[in-house]
Every structure is written in structure tokens, then in C-alpha cells.
Amino acid sequence: MNASPSTASPAPEAVAQTKPKALARSDKHIWGIFIVLCIISVIELYSASSREVAASSIGVIGPIVRHLFMLGMGVAITWILSRRHYSDFAIFTVVFSALSAVAMLYVMFYGNYVNGARRSFSLLGIGVYPAEMVKISAVLLVALVMTLNQDPHGVGITKKGMIWSGVVIMFFSALLIEQGLTNTLLLIAITYSMMLIGGVRWLHLISLTAFYAMCGVFFVGYLYFTEVNNDIPADASQAVELADDGSVGRKPSRIETWIARMSRHSSDSIPKWEIEPVGKNRQEILSYMAQANGGIHGVGPGNSRESARLPLAFSDYIYAIVVEELGLIGGVAVLILYLWLLARAAGIASRCSITYPALIVMGMAVMIAFQALFHMGIVTGVFPVSGQPLPLISKGGTSIIVTCIAFGIMLSVSRTASRHGNKKHEISEEKESLPEQLRDENKMQL
């Protein structure tokens, strides 16, 4: 006799697709950091947009209206992703990575020139910068590759997993190198950190580093023979560096630009406060002036003196405006927010019973924290000059959306994967809800 529909047992496939209930509320600390960064972003970007106000068609509120619109979209994305189960991000990773790679390849050949290189394209009137998409794609894809290649006999990933992780990093690094050396170095630093967290063997890591070094030498040689030995004319729309008198002249090659920036950075024969701001060093010197003007307590929100003169005060140098207006105390507080985010993510990862959510939550936090540290290091003179936005605070549509995606993923993991105590029935239910490839136990768990 056939069973009635009301008493029939569900198919195993249906059971496997049923997501377990959330284990807790989304992490309040991460939500708090996110909200505070958004508030700082609105206040400081309004102060830092003095140079854009005159060019805005809707007057003083133009830049802040655009920024609020992007932040609103970002907050919505963060909330939506925070309500999803972390296992959904495996499919999201594949789709988003493919879109990022296609967008990056398109920009390399047909993109709009920004600061001397093809960096963006327009979509519905909004500038899209695929380099920001590539960073989070690489982090998500490396986390997935490491999860699918866990060593069954120990902690960490297999040799095959190491090779495939290296291929992913090399592919995305090759896409980013056209955007500048800093983006590539940042990506490598982030993914190396993920490998160390995931337990990669040192011998494998050293071998991968040697391979990257060989590729780097080959690329520098390629640039030397294709760019340095050829005079490349430049116009105002493609100039990378200005001469001391402000003229454009010949466009320098990327190698020449890198060497010039490192040379200026390492030169300490003249104190910074005695250097006159000219074409090549104008941004960095004005940035130092802004920070010096802030002192310990700052001049107060909206009272920045240098925002009207600093060319990229709203993006690559916004931390200088933060320090000028909020002082050393405010600058350190912003730094602590990013480090606090990293610490919270580490705590969440240690309470995940499955490897995959532990890796993606750490990957997202490391990406945000490292980018913030790179930005602060560049602005304060620790690193040579380069362009890097401060996550969630700098102006930029793509950067804000990507950062909000990262926050949404972290909040999702904190809600659906982080648990207190060893609850075997919950762990068993969680494993049964996942594809078999994602069921590896998190060996980093406390």
C-alpha cells in the first residue's frame, strides 16, 4: 500500500538542502563597527569634498548625496547577506569571481583612463572599478579552494590545494598588476595570511614564494623592454606623474614611477616640514601638513584647512583629513576599529565547527583590515605613495559595495556558524545540511 503524501518521508536530497536554523543573532560588535565607520564616513567625506563642491551641479550637497546613496545601497546589501546561510556563498563565489574576471579583462582593453591607467567603466552612470571586485573574489575563491582540499591526515591543505590556491592568486594578480603594484601586493599579503591561518606547510609556502618571485622578475623585465626603452607620449588625461613645475611632458613608465616613489620615500636628507609641495610630491606633503595641523585633539569636524588643497582628500588621502579634524586620538580610534574587526572575526572563526565559514570570515576581515593598514601607512609616510581607499570611509561606489559585501558575509557567519560550546546535535545537523565537499571539521576551533 502506498504511503499518503502527508506521511511520506522527505527525500535525502531534500533533507540535505534544508538549512539549519540560525545559532545566534548577528555579532553586535561587527554591526557596531560597521555603523560607526558609516557615521565617520559621512562626516569626514563631507569635509573632504571641498574640491568637488564647486564642480557639482547640485551645489554643496552634491558629493554627500551621492555618497549617502551608495552607503544606503551598501547597508541594504549588508543586511540581506547577513540573513543568508553561509553555505550560499559557495555559489556566490563562483558567479562573482567570473563576473569580476570578465569586468577586469574588459577594463584592461576598453576601460576609462584614471590616473594614467585603464581602471573603470561606466554602468548606469556609475563608475565601476573591477579591481575592488577582484580582491574580494580572490579571497572567496582561495577560501573555497582551501576548503575543498583539506588534508585528511592533519591540519591544513594538501599539496594540490596549495597549487590551485597559487594559480588563483597568480591569475588575479596578473589582472591587478595593470592597476598598480600596491593592489597586487595587497592581494598577495591577504591571501598569504589566509594560507597561514589555514595551516599551509612552510615548505609549500616557500616554494610558492619562489615561484612568485620568478614571475615578478619576468614581469619587470617585460616592462623594461616594452616601456622604459620607448618614449611614451602623455597627455593630461593619462599622466602618472607631474614635473616639478606642474607640466606633463613624457609619460613615465610604471617602473620609473615605482622607482621615483620609492626614492622619494627613502630620501630623508631634508625634514618633511622643509620640503616645498611641488608637482610630484604635492599630495604627500599636503597630507603631512593636514596631520600636523590636527595635533592631539584635532581642529573639529568640518574645520579642515587642507581639504580644499589636497587633491584626493576624499579618497586616497581621507585618513589625513580624519587626523586633521579628529586629531591623533581620532586617528588611533579609527585604527582600533579595524583591528577590533579583525579580532572579532578571529573569535568567530575559532567557534566555527566547519572549515569553510572560518576561512571566509577571516578572509573578509583580513581584506578590510589590511587595506585600511595600507591606506594609513601610505598617508602617514610608512609606505611609498600609492592609491588605496580607506574601507567604508573613502568615497567610491565599488569600494563601498565590496566592503559591505564583506561585512554581510562576516555577519552571516556569526549568525549561522559560530556557536558556544560543543553541541553535537547542532554540529551534526549543520554537516547534514551542507554539500559533502564543505563538511570538513574546523581544526582551528577552540
Secondary structure, 3 states (H helix, E strand, C coil): CCCCCCCCCCCHHHHHCCCCCCCCCCCHHHHHHHHHHHHHHHHHHHHHCHHHHCCCCCHHHHHHHHHHHHHHHHHHHHHHHHCCCHHHHHHHHHHHHHHHHHHHHHHHHHCEEECCEEEEEEECCEEECHHHHHHHHHHHHHHHHHHHCECCCCCCECHHHHHHHHHHHHHHHHHHHHHCHHHHHHHHHHHHHHHHHHCCCHHHHHHHHHHHHHHHHHHHHHHHHHHHCCCCECCCCCCCCCCCCCCCCECCCHHHHHHHHHHHHHCCCCCHHHCCCCCCCHHHHHHHHHHHHHCCCCCCCCCCCCCCCCCCCCCCCHHHHHHHHHHHHHHHHHHHHHHHHHHHHHHHHHCECEHHHHHHHHHHHHHHHHHHHHHHHHHCCCCCCCCCCCCCCCCCHHHHHHHHHHHHHHHHHHHHCECCCCCHHHHHHHHHHCCHHHCCECCCCC
